[in-house]
Amino acid sequence: MIDITLENFQSELVDGSLTTPVLLDIWAEWCGPCKQLGPVLENLETEYAGRFTLAKLDADKVPQISQQLSQMFGVRSIPFCVMFKDGQPVDGFVGAIPAAEIRTFLDKHVPAAEQLEAAAEEEAAHEALAEGDTLGALEKLQHAVATDPANDDARFDCVKLLLQEGRTDEAKVVFAPVITQTTLVRRFDALQRWMNAIDFAAPPAGELRQAAEFEGKIAANKRDFDARFGRAQVLMAEQRWTEAMDELLDILMRDKAWSDDLARKTYIAILDIIEPPKVKVADGQIPPDDPTVATYRRRLSSVVLS
C-alpha cells in the first residue's frame, strides 16, 4: 500500500500504473465508511498478490488531487476509488461496497493470475537464453503458452526457438492456433514464411534441396527471380539469414514489386525473425539496435527508395 502525496503522485500513481494497475482509495479521517472500506481493500490487495497496487490519498491533506478526480468523475462523496491504468484514471466506484462487488470491478481491469505467471515465465526464459540455457528457456516458454494461450509474445518466442532448434513439427503445433486468425500480425506472418521455407527445402517426397541447385539457373539468367527466391528459401531454412537477404536484395534491385512484393515481404520477415529482444535500459533511454538488423534495414530502404 502506498500513501499518495503531491510529491509522489506522478511517480507512484501515474508512472506506477504504466506497469501495474493502481487502485487509488480517496478517504478522510472523519469518514466512517472510509474506515470500513480500508481494511477490505487491503485484504484484496493481499488476495490479488501483485495484480494491482493499492494507493491511498487523504482528501483533506491533498485536496488538489482529490477535487480534480472528483470533478472528472462527477463524484461529491467519499470513499471514492479510482483505477489508474497506463498512466490514466479509467474507472471508479463510490462508497463502502461489498468485497464481492469490488472483485468484479477489479477483474475488469487487472490481469488474470495466469497472465502474470506466463509473463514471469517469459521473462525467465529470456534470462535463461542469455545464459545459454536453451532447453530451460524452451521449457519456460512452453509453460507460458500453456498457462496463458493469449500471450502472443510467449507463443512467438516459443515457435521461433523451436524452429531454431530444428523442431519444426513441434513448432507447427504451437503455431497452429494462430492460423485461425483472419490476418496474421506481422511477426507471426514472419514465422509462417520461415516454416514455408523449411517445407520448400524439405519436400515430403524427395531429397533436401540445396542452395547450389539454383546457382546454375541464376548464373545463366540473373533475372530468373524464381530461382533466386528458391535459393533464398533454402538459405532461410538453413538459417543463413544474411545470405538469404542478399539474394532477396538482388531481386529487389531488379524488380521492386516482383510477385506481389514477395521478395520485400520475405526480407522484412527475416528482419523480424533475427531481431533479438530489446535489452532493458534506464527510463528515457532508447535500447540499442542490433547492428546486423540495422545494416540490412538501411540496405532495404536504400533499394526500395532508390
N, C-alpha and C positions, 0 to 999 in steps of 0.2 A: 504493500500500500504506500502511496506517495501523497504527501501534502503539497498542494499546488499554491505557489505564490506568484507575485508579479515577476520575480527574478527567474523562476524555473518554468514558467508557463510554456515558453517556446520549446525549451529542450526536453522537458519531461512529458508534456502533453501533446504538443503539435508534432515535434520531431519524433517523440517516442512512439506515436501512433503510426508512423510510417512502417514500422516493423511488426508491432503487436498492437491490436486494438486496445484502446484505453477507455474505461468507463469512468466518467467524472461524476462524483456524488457531490452536489452542491447542498450544503447544510448550514445550520447555525446552532449555537449552544442552547438557545432558548427554545428550540423546536423539538417538541415531544416526538412526533412521527419520525423526525430525522434520527433520533436516538434509537428508535425501534428498527429502522431500516439499516443503520450502520452495521450491526453485527451480522445481519443476513447477507449483506454484500461481501463482508469479509469472509464468511463461510463459503460463499460461492466462488470467491477468488481462489481459495484453497482447493475447492472441489474441481474447478476447471484447470488447475495445475498448469498455469502458464499460458493458457489460451487467451487470456486477456489480463490487463493490468488495472487494478483499482486505484483511482486517484480521488482525493477529497479536497474540496475547496470551501473554506469558511466564508459564507456570503457577507458577513459583517466585516471581516478582515480584508477581503479582496472584492469590494463591490464593483470595481471597474469590469472585471471579467464576468461575474455572476449576472450583472444587469445586462451586459451585452448579449449573453447567451439567452437570457430570459426574453429579451426583446426579439431575438432571432427566431425563437420557437413560439412566441406568443404566450409565455407562461408567467404567472404572477405569484406563485406559491412555491414553497419548498417542503419536503425534499424534492429536488429536481435532478434527474440523472441524464447525462448526455454521453452518447457513444461517439468517440473520435476514431476515425479510420483514415489512413493515408493522409494524415495532416489536416483533416477536416471534420467538423461536427456533422454527423449524418443522421442521427435519430435520438430520441429521448423518451423518457416517461416521467410522470409526476406522481408523487405520493408513496407511502409505505406499502406497496403492493406485495402480495404473497410471493414466496420464493419460486413457486411453480411458474408464475407469470413472468418473473424475471428471467428464469431459464429459457422460456420461449423467446423472450426479447433477445437474450444473449445468443441463442442458437441461430438467429437470423444474421448475426454479424461476426461471430468469432469462428475461426477454423475448427473443424472437427478434430478430435484427438488423433484420428487416423492420418489426417493431413500433416499434423505436426510430427508424428512418428516417421512418416515417409520422408518428410523434408530433412529430418535429422539423419536418417539413413543415407539419404542422397549426399548430404554434406560429408558424412563419414566415408562414403565411397570415394569422393574426390580426394580426401586426405589419404586414403589407402592407395589410390593411384599415384599420388605424389611420392609415396614411399616405395613404389614399385610392387605393391601387393595387388596384382591384377585379379587373382582369384577372390581375394577378400572383397575387393571393390565390386566385383560382379555379383557376389552373394548379397551384398548390401543393396545393390540396385534392384536385383530381382525381388528382394523382400519389400523394398519401397514400392515397386509396381504392384505387388500383390496386396499390400496394405492400403494403398490409395491408387486405384486404377486411373483416376483422373489426373494424376501427376504426370503431365506431358514431359517435363524436364527429366524425370527419372526414367521414363519409358524411352525417350530419345537416347539418353546416355547408355541405357542397358542394351538397346538394339545395336548402337554404334560399337560398343565394346565387344559384344558377341560376334559381330561381323569382323572386327579387327582380329579376333582370336580364331577366325575361320569356322565358327559355329553357326553357319548360315541357317540351317533348319530351325535351330532354337531361336535365332533372331526373327525368323518369319513368324513363329508362333507368338512371340512378344509383340511383334508389329501388327499382327492380324486385326486387333480391334480398331486400329487406325484406319484400315481400308474401308470401313463402313462410313467414314466421313465423306460428305459430298465433295469437298475440296480439301486437299491436303495442305496444311500450313507448310511454309517453305522448307523448314528443316526436315519435316517428315517426307516431303517430296524428294529431298536430297537423299535420304536413306533408301527410298524406293528406287531411285535411279542407280544407286550403288548396288542394290540387290538385282536389278535388271542387268547390270553389267556382269555381275557374278554368274547369273544364269546364262548370259550370252557366251561367256568364256568357258562355261562348263555345260554344254548341251546334254540333255538326258541320254541321248544315244550318240556317242561319239567321243573322240579324244578331246582333251583340253586344248582350247585354241591358244596359240602363242602370238605375241605381238609381231614376231618376224614374218608370219604368213601374210601379213598385209603390206610389208615393206616393198615387195616387188611391184605390186599394183601402184603404190604411191610413187615409186621411182619412175614408173612408166607414164604416170599421169598425175601430176601434182594437184590436179583438180578432181581427183577421184575422192570425193568427200565421204562416200560410203566406206571406203577402205580406211580413210583417216579416222572416221568415227569408230569403226570396228576396232582399230588399233587402240584408240583412246579407251574404249570399253574394257579391253583386255588389260590395259595398264591400270585402270581403276580397280578391276578385280584383283590384281596383284598388289594393290595399294602403292603403286608407283605414281603418286599424285602429281608431282611437278611435271613428269614426263607426259602424263595424260593431259594436263592443262596446256603444255606446249603444243601438243598435237591439235587440241581444240582451237588454240590461238591461230594456228596455221589455216584452219578452216575459216575462222572469223576474219582474218586479214584478206581473204579472197572473196568471201561471201558472208556478210554480217548476219543476214537473215536466213541462212540456209536451213531448209527443212523445218520451217516454222520455229525458228530461233532455237533449234535443238542443241547446237554447239554452245551457244551462250548460256542456256539454262543448265546444261550439264556442267559447264565450267563453274557457274555460281554454286551449283550443288556441291562440287568438290571443295570450294572455299568454306561452305557451311560445315562440311564433314571434318575438315582438317583444322578448323579454328578451335583452339583449346579453350576451356572455360576461363572466363575473366578472373584474374587474381584479385584478391581483396586489397583495397588501398584505403588510405585515410579519407575521411569525408572531404569532398571538394576536389579530390584528385581524380584524374582520368586513368583507368588501367592501361598499361602499355599494349600496343598491338603486337601480335605475333609477326616477326619480320618476314617470314615466308608468305603468310596471308596478305600482309600489307603490300609486298612486292608484286604479287600476282593480281591483287586488286588494281594496282596502278597500271599494270600491263593491259588488263582488260579495258579499263577506262580509256587508255591511250588508243587502243584499236577501235573500240566502239565509237568513240567521239571523233576519230580522225576522218 
